[in-house]
Amino acid sequence: MIAVLILIFAGVALVAASFVVLPLLRAKNGAPGKSWLAAGGGLGVMAAGLGIYAVLGQPTIALDTLTGPGTSNYPALIATLAKQMPNRPNDIQGWTLLGRGYLALGVPVQAAKALQRAVQVATAEQGAAPPELLSAYGEALSEQAGQVTKEAEAVFQQALAADPSDLTARFYMGFAFVARGDRAGALNIWEGLLADTPPDVAWRGTLVDAMAGLRSLEGGAAPNPAAMVAQLATRLETNPNDLPGWLRLIRAYSVLGDKQKATEALAKARGVFANQGDAEAQLAEAARENALN
């Protein structure tokens, strides 16, 4: 791309040089030697200028000016979006992307402002904000304050009311219970969350460490994911009409790498919820997400 930029500059320089050289070439009384000398001088200056610019200049700055920031320049992309959003005050997706971008960059204050705007617009236009947007807003508020504030907790509760399985809201709500001194309540939330959390989620290690810390304070052992999954399976045997429980069990077996038990749990759940359209659709989605038959 830089080579293309230099070619563009070369074209501009040629055009500029023509304004000096061509009148000399066309002059009736002009001396040929002087005309060609002027032409050569103009081209020489152009070549020298391009050479110096290529070595000492910063062509990437000009390139960004012409094409905008590259897709790998994440802070520049966020800065560009931030400049555009005042002209798009009701763009829910734009404000959401901006807020999540600020969160990724570690700027929770700006993230909270952008996500608050997204929540306000979504509530005004749709009657309610989506749970994933609410949990992102609550995350920004919590990161901004360094703790789960009452305001953030209220936002997380709204998210969970709309989607009880929201991972982010459950993760932060556990810390809200810890802050109130309710260790049992925090562990209850986090035990279910650990079974649902994919192995590649960034905060899974933090979750396990937090649970281990609470267990040690309670005088118990660190969380054992396999034992927790076994307890869930036993509970579903006596209470099989718990669809969220079956979905959690299927994902937990998949996370533990036991595809056979995940497939068996899926088959049992399909038997329990046969001819129930919504439940069958959710089980089909769980099968797809976990690469099961």
C-alpha angles and dihedrals in degrees: 000000000000090000089054090050092052090050089053091051090048090055091050090049092050091053091049092048091051091064089063101034104042096058089054092049092049096046110116095214096036117124111242092221093054092045094054090042089056091047092049091047092052093050091045093054090048092051093047092049093051091047094051091045092050091052104035104020132080106240092172089068091056090044091055088050091055100040105021124240118327119251090249092058096083098172090051091051091052091047090051091049091048090056091050099048098075086065091049102049095159098044102119094183092049094051090045093051090047092050094048089046092055089048090053090050092050096248101127096166093062091037091057092050094050094044092046088056090049091051092049093050093044091050092048095046103032103025093244139028119249113261093242090055091049093050091050090051091049090050091053091049091049095047090047092054097035089235141053101275124200089256092052092046091053089052092049090050089054090051092049092047088060096037117014090188096060104135099202095050092048091048094054095038088062089061089049089057091047091053089054090051093249099134093162091054092049092049091048091055095042096047090061091041093053091055090052099042117102114234094243097057109121096228097047091099091050090051093051091047092049091050091048090052092051091046091053091050089050090049093246135118127272114274115282108205093196092053091047091053091049090053090051091050091051092050091051091054089063096034105034097162092077103108095178088051092054091047089050092048093050092051093044093054089048092050089051089052095245101131093167094060090042089055091047091050090050091052092049092049092050089053092051094047099037114153092012102122101200094044092047090051091052091049090049089052090049090051090051095047092049096040094243129148 
